């Protein structure tokens, strides 16, 4: 993995901060847009809950979190914590997370683009669901992917 891919992070710009606040409010109100949830992860330094809206990819009986903006704060916090919560209204679903190796991400990235390319395509360096496996493998290091599992009590 090259250093650029390992640190790739696209900051919100333009109307993104306003739109993010609006869309983060929806899961708090119990409204899911195409399976979205409010991701809650403990901060790696503060220990306080940090939240952001995410799209949960359900595929072949497995669930994934994909970070289209790259190595964001929620990604760093999830790596450190290894667990978090998915929230929708009052429903709280604790989970554990395992980060996927780059070599295994291609089918997940493709399916993520098939489902949400209209929303997140601008973060994928011009690639679409029709990209070749080689093209997706090339960008995979810049797109963290976590497989999530229900937490055992």
Secondary structure, 3 states (H helix, E strand, C coil): CCHHHHHCECCCCCCHHHHHHHHHHHHHCCCCCCCEEEEEEECCCCCCEEEEEEEEEEECCEEEEECCCECCHHHHHHHHHCEEEEEECCEEEEEEEEECCHHHCHHHHHHHHHHHHHHHHHHCCCCCCCCCHHHHHHHHHHCCEEEEEECCC
